[in-house]
Amino acid sequence: MTKNPVHDIDTKYIRQIQQQNIQLAVLRAELDTAVQARAAAEARAEATNKLFDALLTSLRPYGLRRRRFLFAIRRIAAAVPDHGPAALQHAVLFDGSNRILKGGPAERPRV
């Protein structure tokens, strides 16, 4: 301890402010991560809905109209942005359309 009590009190409060700033930075980072995860989940859900819509519009009484399905998927994929969280829709559309057309799980390796 120094002989100046005012200096000690100032140092104590400065350290508290520094700790609060560190905690605030950690909370902001966690919030950013949560917002990005939410955006990715929303993009996947939206792509799944679009995939189901394309499938339902391509169904006929005795099967699937493959050309109409492919046309719908291509039209949807062309409207999806190439950057940002919405770009995850491309992977969902690709995997989902392969599962539907091949009749099984897609054999595309995950990156």
C-alpha positions as CSV (number, residue, x, y, z in Angstrom):
1,M,0.0,0.0,0.0
2,T,1.1,3.5,-0.7
3,K,0.9,6.3,1.7
4,N,-1.7,8.1,-0.3
5,P,-5.2,6.6,0.4
6,V,-6.8,8.5,-2.5
7,H,-4.4,6.9,-4.9
8,D,-5.3,3.4,-3.6
9,I,-9.0,4.1,-4.0
10,D,-8.5,5.4,-7.5
11,T,-6.4,2.3,-8.4
12,K,-9.1,0.0,-7.0
13,Y,-11.8,1.6,-9.1
14,I,-9.7,1.7,-12.2
15,R,-9.1,-2.1,-11.8
16,Q,-12.8,-2.7,-11.3
17,I,-13.6,-0.7,-14.5
18,Q,-11.0,-2.7,-16.4
19,Q,-12.6,-6.0,-15.2
20,Q,-16.0,-4.8,-16.2
21,N,-14.7,-3.8,-19.6
22,I,-13.3,-7.3,-20.1
23,Q,-16.5,-8.9,-19.0
24,L,-18.4,-6.7,-21.4
25,A,-16.2,-7.7,-24.3
26,V,-16.7,-11.3,-23.5
27,L,-20.5,-10.9,-23.4
28,R,-20.4,-9.0,-26.7
29,A,-18.4,-11.9,-28.3
30,E,-20.9,-14.4,-27.0
31,L,-23.8,-12.4,-28.3
32,D,-22.2,-12.1,-31.7
33,T,-21.6,-15.9,-31.8
34,A,-25.3,-16.5,-30.8
35,V,-26.5,-14.1,-33.4
36,Q,-24.5,-15.8,-36.1
37,A,-25.7,-19.3,-35.0
38,R,-29.3,-18.0,-35.1
39,A,-28.8,-16.6,-38.6
40,A,-27.4,-19.9,-39.8
41,A,-30.2,-21.9,-38.2
42,E,-32.8,-19.6,-39.8
43,A,-31.1,-20.0,-43.2
44,R,-31.1,-23.8,-42.9
45,A,-34.8,-23.7,-41.9
46,E,-35.7,-21.4,-44.8
47,A,-33.8,-23.7,-47.3
48,T,-35.6,-26.7,-46.0
49,N,-38.9,-25.0,-46.4
50,K,-38.0,-24.1,-50.0
51,L,-36.9,-27.6,-50.7
52,F,-40.2,-29.0,-49.4
53,D,-42.1,-26.5,-51.5
54,A,-40.2,-27.5,-54.6
55,L,-40.9,-31.2,-53.8
56,L,-44.6,-30.6,-53.3
57,T,-45.0,-28.6,-56.5
58,S,-43.2,-31.4,-58.4
59,L,-45.4,-34.3,-57.2
60,R,-47.9,-35.9,-59.5
61,P,-50.4,-38.7,-58.7
62,Y,-47.9,-41.5,-59.7
63,G,-44.5,-40.0,-58.8
64,L,-42.2,-37.1,-59.0
65,R,-41.7,-34.9,-62.0
66,R,-37.9,-34.8,-61.9
67,R,-37.5,-32.0,-64.5
68,R,-39.9,-29.8,-62.7
69,F,-38.2,-30.5,-59.4
70,L,-34.8,-29.7,-60.9
71,F,-36.1,-26.5,-62.5
72,A,-37.6,-25.4,-59.2
73,I,-34.4,-26.1,-57.2
74,R,-32.3,-24.2,-59.8
75,R,-34.6,-21.3,-59.7
76,I,-34.5,-21.2,-55.9
77,A,-30.7,-21.6,-55.8
78,A,-30.3,-18.7,-58.3
79,A,-32.2,-16.5,-55.9
80,V,-30.1,-17.4,-52.9
81,P,-27.2,-15.0,-52.1
82,D,-23.6,-16.4,-52.4
83,H,-22.3,-14.6,-49.3
84,G,-23.3,-14.4,-45.7
85,P,-25.4,-16.7,-43.5
86,A,-28.0,-17.2,-46.3
87,A,-25.4,-18.8,-48.4
88,L,-25.7,-21.9,-46.2
89,Q,-29.0,-22.5,-48.1
90,H,-27.0,-23.7,-51.1
91,A,-25.6,-26.7,-49.2
92,V,-29.0,-27.6,-47.8
93,L,-30.6,-27.4,-51.2
94,F,-27.8,-29.5,-52.8
95,D,-27.9,-32.2,-50.1
96,G,-31.7,-32.3,-50.0
97,S,-32.2,-32.4,-53.7
98,N,-29.6,-35.2,-54.0
99,R,-31.4,-37.2,-51.3
100,I,-34.7,-36.8,-53.1
101,L,-33.4,-37.6,-56.6
102,K,-31.1,-40.5,-55.6
103,G,-33.5,-41.9,-53.0
104,G,-30.9,-42.0,-50.2
105,P,-28.5,-40.0,-48.2
106,A,-26.1,-37.8,-50.2
107,E,-22.5,-39.0,-50.5
108,R,-21.0,-35.6,-50.5
109,P,-18.2,-35.2,-47.9
110,R,-18.8,-32.6,-45.3
111,V,-16.2,-29.8,-45.1
